[in-house]
Amino acid sequence: VLRPSQHIPHRVLFRYKIKNMSTSAASVIGALWKKYQETPSKLKIIDVYLAYILFTGAIQFLYCLIVGTFPFNSFLSGFISCVATFVLTVSLRMQVDPTGIYKGENQERAFADWLLANAVLHIAILAFLG
């Protein structure tokens, strides 16, 4: 235990904190991965789809930064489609999760709502393309 009169250089404290942070970060990630293994396969499939949508939106955004936004309506409709589909899919995941706040909800109805909302979204996106 240090007394208030003792002085520890900041470099030593910083190294100590970084070392403990990396150890705790690794343990947190390990615990998170172990807990995620208990997730039902339906939710894992939805998570993979969410990752795909996120990757597609990132690729579109990078393309826009590198090449430009000449057909701006095309970029905007594609990117908005990715963002909106991501939001709708997160909503579906919340409704299908058996441990979530929508425990008593009918999963088939949630999926039908998701399909209908995606159909309306993509009709609007096609209309925006022109």
Salt bridges, closest charged atoms under 4 A:
GLU38 OE1 - LYS35 NZ 3.41
ASP47 OD1 - ARG93 NE 2.50
